[in-house]
Amino acid sequence: MYLLRLALASLGNRRFTALLTVFAIALSVCLLLAVERVRTEARASFANTISGTDLIVGARSGSVNLLLYSVFRIGNATNNIRWDSFEHFAEHRQVKWAIPISLGDSHRGYRVMGTSPAYFQHFRYARSQALQLSSGRAFADDPFEVVLGAEVADALHYSLGSELVLAHGVATISLVKHDDKPFKVVGILKRTGTPVDRTLHISLAGMEALHVDWQNGMPARGAAKVSVEQARSMELKPKQITAVLLGLNSKIATFSLQREINEFRGEPLLAILPGVALQELWSLMGTAEKALFVVSLFVVLTGLIGMLTAILTSLNERRREMAILRSVGARPWHIASLLIVEAFALALAGVLLGLLLLYVSIAGVQGYVQSHYGLYLPLNLPTRYEWTLLGAILSAALLMGCVPAWRAYRQSLADGLSIRL
Amino acid sequence: MSAALIHLSSLGFAWPGQPELLDIDTFTLQRGESLFLKGPSGSGKTTLLGLLGGVQKPNRGSIRLLDQDLSTLSAGARDRFRVDHTGYIFQQFNLLPFLSVRENVELPCHFSKLRSSRAVQRHGSVAKASSALLAHLGLQQPALLERRAGELSIGQQQRVAAARALIGQPELVIADEPTSALDADAREAFLELLFAECREAGSSLLFVSHDQSLARLFDRSLSLAELNRATRLAEI
């Protein structure tokens, strides 16, 4: 105990270097834990984007590609699915529910998704959570109604009753706008932390109405134009959609239905299991995530080496201190323990300050990260894994403390009681 | 038990790979005696003190302290033996500047149970012992005891070092040029205090210095250069 007092007093005497060392360790610890938290949360929120869906069906392409455009709204479909194919499988005896998805339009960089009311009823994310409206209602019979994801409403400052114009295509700056057919906001969804937040949802009829008068991929001109009123009175049945989410009566049927869809004679289709495709996609991104983790481990190592350097350089100027301690009865192992205690105290202070920094910064950026990246960084106590990491850092510091301890041990044996200036 | 506190006989010591530095036929220090040992630099003074402290072992001969042959003890036992029976005062910068005056004085009691229990026996507690010693040495203001040792003047620091050497009444006090940083008046005043305290504690004083003018204050005076046959031979 007295050694601890001596070590702390001696550190206090060198408080400027000690503080710098502690701060370097604290920053590295904070970085490591922050990377770890972002990593864990990214993985969790990634896996949380879709749940309860047994099969995703699209035109035949790659499974990652299908997952990307149907769930993450990234990239484009290479081909569409005919409406009668959708009807065929929606009425399959194994299928409990089917959600049609029609993509291709956007609004100021956010994707527009045409779907059916089944979407609000059956779509699940995270741990089987259903979509909830924070205000308004789902779209109904009128084709020109839109339900906004939380982030879209926040970022673009839309509220119930706002009117907006959709753009053809998915580029942020689109030259062709559907400005003859404005949509009215009837509902805003609660935040989910998934791509749903960044989506505008309209009915398939609305999607059809936007394009009802188009010819060969170009908007109609003059007399061929169909007005809003005319569109409302037309029967707006989609001819094709982009993808389908399927929920089955029994999980056991998943594989047989998947095979049936993949071998469908009507048109080339692809059915994927969301979990498997998510795994595949994550293994692609996992490398970057691991690299980040390794880099932050090295930053911690750098911090500890900084500590080692600071202690080692102090040894020479502390020969007097060691000799005085020896003259009042400290044995060489006392001197060695003093240095190990010192290294441990520095690392412990660094770890604690690092934790403090972590919590302060999480509290500071939590809202921003959630709204901009859809990542929820929790302010909870360190997890078991994080404790393990911190324990490993402290053990590494103890181990490193052995280096100056050994040197001081040798030095104090050689110097004895003689004080060299 | 003999009256000799220190007894060296046919002692020889050389650092590895170097010629013999110390060659002392016999040397004795009596209990309660104060001895002035004149030692210019290079006379093997530091090495002799290291041997007496049990930090080094002689190559030949024996060092007996309180009838205990130091060379038969293990390194750890020598360390313990040293702090139990010897107090040290060095030239200057004797103190740990980051500890308070009181903590500096009490340092030996943290490493020696014997000295701690003697201090308690005599004064009631280690804290009282350090206050009493410091007061005898002219440092009685209570506020001073809690100040950082580094803030004191050199003269005050040397008195604190003396208090530290004397706490728990070790049988031997070794002073290595403790007055060289003090001016002439302060030197004698410091020595008077040191003598008085050594008498009070019943400690022998081995005082090493090159300042011959102080020798007259001691019971006995010796020259290390004469004692050490190795340097005499080298000079011839």
HADDOCK unambig.tbl for C-alpha pairs under 7 A between the chains (distance, minus, plus):
assign (segid A and resid 9 and name CA) (segid B and resid 98 and name CA) 6.09 0.50 0.50
assign (segid A and resid 9 and name CA) (segid B and resid 99 and name CA) 6.74 0.50 0.50
assign (segid A and resid 10 and name CA) (segid B and resid 98 and name CA) 6.35 0.50 0.50
assign (segid A and resid 13 and name CA) (segid B and resid 98 and name CA) 5.70 0.50 0.50
assign (segid A and resid 321 and name CA) (segid B and resid 96 and name CA) 6.32 0.50 0.50
assign (segid A and resid 324 and name CA) (segid B and resid 94 and name CA) 6.69 0.50 0.50
assign (segid A and resid 327 and name CA) (segid B and resid 88 and name CA) 6.47 0.50 0.50
assign (segid A and resid 328 and name CA) (segid B and resid 83 and name CA) 5.83 0.50 0.50
assign (segid A and resid 328 and name CA) (segid B and resid 107 and name CA) 6.43 0.50 0.50
assign (segid A and resid 328 and name CA) (segid B and resid 108 and name CA) 4.78 0.50 0.50
assign (segid A and resid 329 and name CA) (segid B and resid 79 and name CA) 6.08 0.50 0.50
assign (segid A and resid 329 and name CA) (segid B and resid 80 and name CA) 6.39 0.50 0.50
assign (segid A and resid 329 and name CA) (segid B and resid 82 and name CA) 6.81 0.50 0.50
assign (segid A and resid 329 and name CA) (segid B and resid 83 and name CA) 4.64 0.50 0.50
assign (segid A and resid 329 and name CA) (segid B and resid 108 and name CA) 6.27 0.50 0.50
assign (segid A and resid 329 and name CA) (segid B and resid 111 and name CA) 5.41 0.50 0.50
assign (segid A and resid 329 and name CA) (segid B and resid 112 and name CA) 6.99 0.50 0.50
assign (segid A and resid 330 and name CA) (segid B and resid 111 and name CA) 6.30 0.50 0.50
assign (segid A and resid 331 and name CA) (segid B and resid 76 and name CA) 6.81 0.50 0.50
assign (segid A and resid 331 and name CA) (segid B and resid 79 and name CA) 6.20 0.50 0.50
assign (segid A and resid 416 and name CA) (segid B and resid 50 and name CA) 6.82 0.50 0.50
assign (segid A and resid 416 and name CA) (segid B and resid 55 and name CA) 5.70 0.50 0.50
assign (segid A and resid 417 and name CA) (segid B and resid 50 and name CA) 6.54 0.50 0.50
assign (segid A and resid 418 and name CA) (segid B and resid 46 and name CA) 6.79 0.50 0.50
